[in-house]
């Protein structure tokens, strides 16, 4: 009886997986990527590679949060580093104010998320007054304002040096810390991506897309556009803050500083990654993040070595490669792959339909 119940359960689980994952190209692509990353440490990669992948997982959360705000609701933000920095500094400051017996990142990070949520709402209100390129310029100013405040209150924030914070697993050996942080960030990336994907494909996500397509028509349909714009800011800012809070505690950094969390490159990173992978897809930034970091850390550091003194040449080569990839696949590399998978699926359906018609005609002849 128990064997029959287990068999029934496994059959239902397989059917559900086939319907919801295997037959949906984007989900299948992400699932295969997740399996690859899950078993990657078995190949005994070095600490450097694990550190790079851990940082990559963190910035992938950051890029996916940006994609929800810009790719789904159409609110162009070039200052998304603000929420990244708020998350990092909130976690670091909360950790510093805790009693000694409570000073653990596991408590500081969850408490930092409501602060990021409120910061996103506060920033969202003035941003509702402007649109298009003006909105992009306004959002770009906020990280600069926060950087100035950090320098002004240097006694609390540490100024340019930032605030030192501990790692997640201080009691483990160094190599095990890298491995544990890798799996932690992979788990958080998976959970964040699933949540944001569900939001993007829910009724709320459909409203976001309607505002993106035609804001005036959405207002005429009775949709509270202001409410949904603020909601998009709040959700996106919360996950960007989560990425910042995690990043501050990683073994390679272990500090919250303005240059690492609020720099102009931090704001432009999700833009490049998302456009490279495919904007408005949620899964596109995941693929784009891995392509970006492979180009940056391996192709232009190991395969094609460029000396440190020629940093401008490296930047030029990297920019040129990214431009070529964007020209080649303007809708994003991930979208291109998914479209090819869908074409294969349609071909398979046509072939199966043809076989079915051939069998039916054969039976009629008999």
N, C-alpha and C positions, 0 to 999 in steps of 0.2 A: 504493500500500500504506500509506504514511504517512498520507495523507488519510483512509483508511478507519479506521485506528487512532485518529486524533484524533476522527473522527465517533463512533466507538463509545464512546470515553472521555467525550465531551461528553454523549452520550445517557444513559450510566450515571450521570453526575454530575447531570443534570437529573432522572432518575428518583429518585435518592437524595434530592435536594433536595425534590422533590414529596412524597415519602413522609414524610420526617423533619421538614420545616419547613412546607411549604405546607399540608399537611392537618392540622397540629396548631396550633390557634388561638393558644395562648400563645406558641409559638415564632415563628409568623408575625407576631404583634404586636411582639415584641421585635426581630425581624429588620427590620421596617419602621422601627421607632424607630432602630435602629442605622444604617440607610441614611440616614435624615434627619439624624442627627448627623454622619455621615461627610462628607456634602456641605454641611453648614451653613456652614463657613467660606468656601465659594465665593461666598456671598451678600454677602461683605465686611462681616461684622458687626464692631462696634468692639471695642477691647481690653477694655472693661468687660464686655461680653457674654461674650467668650471667658473672661475671668477668673471670672465667675459660673458658667459651664458647667464650667470646670475644677474649681472647688470642689464643684459639684454632683456631678460624676463621682466625686470622692473620697468624699463622704458617701454616695453610692449604694452603694459597696463596703461601707462601714460598716453601712448599713441591711440589706443582704443578709446580712451575717455575723450580725447580730442575729436576723434571721428564721430562719436555720438553727437557732440555739440555742433560741429561744422558740417559733417557729411549727412546728418539726418535732419537737423533743424535749420541749417543754413546760416548760423551766426558766426561769422568769420572772426576767429580769435587768433591773434599773433602774440598774445601775452599769457599763454597757458602755463608758463613757468611760475606765474604768481601762485597758483594752487599747489603746484609741486613744492615750491618754497615754503608756503604756509604749512603744508603737511610736515615737512622736514623740521622746521623751527618749532611747530607746536609740539611734536613728539619730543624734541630735545629739551625744550623749556619745561614741559610737564615732568619729564624724567628728573630734571634738576630740582624741581620743587617737591618731589615726593620724599617721604621719610626714607632713611637708608634701607629699611627692610622691605620697602615697596618699589625700589628702583630696578624695574625690569622693563625692557622694551615691549613685552607682551601686554602690559597694562597701558603704557603711554600711547601706543599706536591707535588702539580702538577709541581712546578718549580724544585723540587728535582729529578723528573723522568728523564729529559734529562741528568742530571749529571750522574745518574746511567747508562743510555744508553751509554754515552761516556766512562765511567769507564769500562764497559763490553767490549767495542771495544778495548780499550787500553790493557786490560788484555788478551783479546783474541789473539792478535798478537803473543806474546811470547809463548802462549799455543799451537799454531799451529805447533810449532817445535817439540813437543814431543807427545807421545801417550801412552795409557795404564796406567800402574802403575806410570810411570814417570810423566805423565800429572796429576795424582792424587796428587803426592808429590809436584809438582810445584804449583798447585792451593792451597794446604794446607798452603804453605808458605806466600801467599799474606795477609791473615788476620793477621798473626804475624807481617808482615812488617807494615801494617796500624796501628796496636796497638802500635808499637814502635814509629811511627810518632806522634800518639796522645799523648803519654807521653812526647815526645820531645817538642812538641808545646803546652804544658799544659796551657799556658797563654790564648790561643785561644780556645782549645778544652776542657778545664776543667780537663785534666789529668785523673786520676783514678776515680774521682768523677763524671765526665761527665758534661753534660749541662742540666740544668733544663728547661723544656718546659711546656706550659700549656696543659690542656685537650681540647677535642673538644667542650664540652658544659659546660663551666665554670659557666654560669648563672643559670643552672638547679639545683634542689636538688640532693643530692648524689644518691639516688635510681633511679631517672629518668636519671641521667647521665649514670649509668650502662646499663639501658634499651636502651637508645639512641645509645650508643657505640656498643651494641650488634647488633642492627639492621643495623647500619652503616657498621660494619665489615661483616655481613652476606650479605648485598647488594654488597659490593666490592668483596667478595669471589665468589658470584654467577656470577658477571660480568667478573671477571678475569678467572674463570674456563671456562665460555662459550667462551671467546676470545681465550684462549689457546687451547681449544678443537677444535675450528674452524681452528686455525693455524695448529694443529697437523694432521687434516684430510683434509687440503687443498693440493694444488700441492706442495707448499713449504714443508709441512709436509711429503709428499711422498718422496721428495728429501732427507729430513733428514733421513728417514728410509733406503733409498738406500745407503746413506753414512754409516749408522750403519751396514748394512748387508755386504757391500763390497765396500770399499772406492776406491780401484783400478779400479773396474768395473765402478764405477760412473765417475771417471776421464776419462776412455776410452770412455764413452758415451757422453763426451763433457760437463759434469756438472762442473761448477766452484766450486770446493769443498771448497776452501778457503773462498769464498764469503758466502756460506751457513753455514759454521762453525761459522764465525763471526756473521752472522745473528742470529744463535741459541744462541750464547753467549749474544748478545745485547737484544734479546727479553726476555730471561730467567733472565738476570741481571736487566732489567727494572722492572719486576714484583717482583723479590726478593727485590729490592730497595723500591718498593711500600709497601711491607709487613713491611720492617724495618721502614719506615717513619710513618706508622700507629702505629706500636708498640711503638715507642718513645712517642707518644702523649696519649697513653691509660691511664686511671685513675689509674691503679695499678702500673704504672711505672713513666710516665711523665718525662723522662730523657733519654738522649743518652749517654751511658757509654760503655767502651770497654768490660767489663765483661758480660754485658747484651746483647750486639749486635755482638761482635766479638769473643766470647769464642769458644773453641773447641767443646763444647757440642752443640752450635748453628749450627756449620757446620755439625755435625753428625746427628742432629735431622731429617732433611729431608731425609737422607739416610735410617734411621731406619723406619720412617713413610712410605716412598714409597715402600720399600721392603715388609713391613708388609701388605700394602694394595694391591700392584701389580704394578711393575715397567712397564713403557711404556704404561700406560693406560689413564693417566690424571685423571680419576675418582678414581683410586686406592689410591693415596695420600689423597684424601678427606676422604675415609672410614678409612684409616690407621691412620690419624690424630686423629679422634674421638676415635678409639680403644686405641691408645697410651695414650691420655689424660685421658680417663676413667680409664685405668690401673694405671696411675701415680697419679692422684689426688683423686680417690675414692677407688679403690680396695686396694691399698697399703697405704692409708691414713685413710680410714674410716672403710671399711669392714674388712680388715686385718691390724689392727693398729700396726705399728712398731715405737717404741720410737725414738725421734730425735737423741739420742746418738748412736743408732745403724744404722746410715745412710748407712754404708757399707753393712749391712745385707739387707736393703731395696733395694739398688742398685743391689745386687746379686740376690734377689728374682725377681726383675723387669727384669733383663737380662735373667734369667732362663725362665720366662714366655714368653718373646719375642722369645727366641730360640725355645721353644716348638711350638709356633704358626707358626714360619717360617718352621720348620721341617714338621709340620702337613699339611700346605698349602704353599709349596715352590713357587708357582706362585702368591701368594698373596690371602688374604681373599676375597677381592672384586672380583678378577677373578674367584675364586671358586664359589661365589654366582651367578655371571653372567653366568657361565657355566651351573649351575643348572637350571637357568631360561631359558636358550636357550634349554636345554634338554626337559624341560616342553613344550616349544613352538613347538619343533619338534614332540613330542608325540601328541600334540593337532592337528598338521597338518596331521599326519598319521591317527588319528581317524576321522578327518573331511573328508579326502580322502576316507577312508573305508566306511563311511556313504554315501558319494556321489556315490560310486560304487554299494553299496547295493541298493540304490534307483533306479539307472539306470537298474540294473538287474531285479528289481521288476517290473519296467515299461515294460521291454521286455517280461516278462512272461505274463503280462496282454494283 
